[in-house]
Amino acid sequence: MDIMTSAGLVGGIAVIAVMMLMGGDVHMFISEHAMIIIFGGSLTATMIRFPLNVMLHGLPLGAKFAFTMSRLSARDLVDELASIAEIARKSGPVGLEKVEAEDPFLAKGIRYVADGYDIEFIRDNLERDRDNFLMHLDEGSKIYRAIGDCAPAFGMIGTLIGMVQMFSNMSDPSKLGPFMATALLATLYGALVANLFCLPIADKLHTKKIDEETNRTLIIDGILMIRDSKSPALVREMLLAYLPEKHRSEEDEAVPA
């Protein structure tokens, strides 16, 4: 689980809740009309931007990966692939049949090598799998960013509607307060939906897309070298290029001379 996403959302909600409670009754911040214009408007505008299949893939995938961490870091993957290369060197591809990998993408690559598939088949399938996953992750990021872009705009629309209703009923003072509250709450809801939820999630998904692209490309290169019977030392050395410079130095110090 990605503790930073969860902690950020909980902390943000707590800050807003405390500020509301300090000013009085929290019920004054609830408006059905504002909710309709923000959530209904943002969702329908996003539906116009994206096809249905993109929405069905992007929304749940984005929500899932915003709160989950990669099973293994790039540094862990280098170590694991070097260990797998050592097993393949000693026992051959058949020895990989008993190897269990925590990462499903890595496990698929190991299975391909153990089953003796051609190197081009392995490359094409793993690259296609990687590209499809990254495409769906990118779609999720774009959808949440689109909702985040729409929410403040619909907050302004809700504010304008509330202002029109308020000025149209100037003769009835009892209606001025509710209409003004609706106008202001629409802006509040739009700002919260965009800046506390959708835009941060979109940025988190973009960051995770970059990490997943690095990790999966690292796995593909490692699996192909294992399939090509490269030595464990060469596999490690080649894959170290995916690590930041600081981590490469740490790896070099950890490996005995």
Secondary structure, DSSP 8 states (H G I E B T S, - for coil): --HHHHHHHHHHHHHHHHHHHHTS-GGGG--HHHHIIIIIHHHHHHHHHS-HHHHHHHHHHHHHHHS---SS-HHHHHHHHHHHHHHHHHH-GGGGGG---SSHHHHHHHHHHHTT--HHHHHHHHHHHHHHHHHHHHHHHHHHHHHHHHHHHHHHHHHHHHHHHHHHTTT-HHHHHHHHHHHHHHHHHHHHIIIIIIHHHHHHHHHHHHHHHHHHHHHHHHHHHHHTT--HHHHHHHHGGGS-HHHHHHHHHHS--
